[in-house]
Amino acid sequence: MPFNPNVPQPFQDLDANVVRNQLNSLKDLIDAVPLQAANKTVAHVLPIYALSLTISDPPTQAEVQAISDKLDVLLDALKLSVA
């Protein structure tokens, strides 16, 4: 039974089965939220490939810039997942 915000009506006698169904419906809605958010995040982040880079000691500016660029791509993908 889907959640119905109009049940029970004000001052209506409570029926345990109706209230239980309402609470179970709300729980189902709440449980579905993290999974939807996680799936959305995975969909945005999955296409980002690993940074295949050997870092010298000390790292060059180009190596650090490559890391920064990849981090920017990851952050942009994560922002899309919460938008």
N, C-alpha and C positions, 0 to 999 in steps of 0.2 A: 504494500500500500504506500503510495507516494505521500510525502509530507504535505499536510494541508494546514496552513497557518490560521484558518478560520475554525478549527476544531480543537478543543471544545469551545462553544460559545460562552460568553460571560454569563455567569449564574446558572449554567446548565449543570445538571447532575453529572458527576464524573463516572465514566465506565472504564474499568481497569484495562480492558482489551483495547479500547480506543486510545487511551493515553499510552499504553505500551507500544502500540503500533506507531504512534506519533514519535515517541522517543527512539524507537528502532529506526524509523525513517530518517530522523535527524542524525543519528549515529552513522548511518550509511552515507549520508551526504558529507559528513565530516571526514569519514575514513577515505572517501574518494578524492578529497582535495590534495593531500600530499602526493598521491600516485599520479594525478594529472599534472601537478607541478613538476614532479621528477621526470615524467615522460617528456614534458615540454623542454626541460633543461637538457636532457639527453639528446633530443632531436636537434637542438641548436649547437651543442658542443661536439657531438659525434663526428662531424666532418672536419674538425680541427686535428691535423696530423701532428705527430710528435716532432719536436725540434731536433733534427739530426745534426748536431753541431759538436765538434770537439773544441773545448775551450783551452786556450793556451794559458800559460802562467808567466806573467800576468795577462789577463784577457785584453784583447784589442778593443778599440772603440766599436769596430764593426761587429764583433762577437756580442758585445753588450747591447748594441742596437738591435741585433737579430733577436735577442732574448726579449728586449722591450717590445719589439714589434709583435712577437708571438703572444706576449702577455696582453697586449692591447686587443688582439683578435679574440683571445679567450674572454676577456672582460666584456667586450662588445656582445659576444654570443650569450654570456650569462645575463646581460642586461635585457636582451631580447626575450629570454625565457621568463622574465618576471613582468614584462610589459603586457 
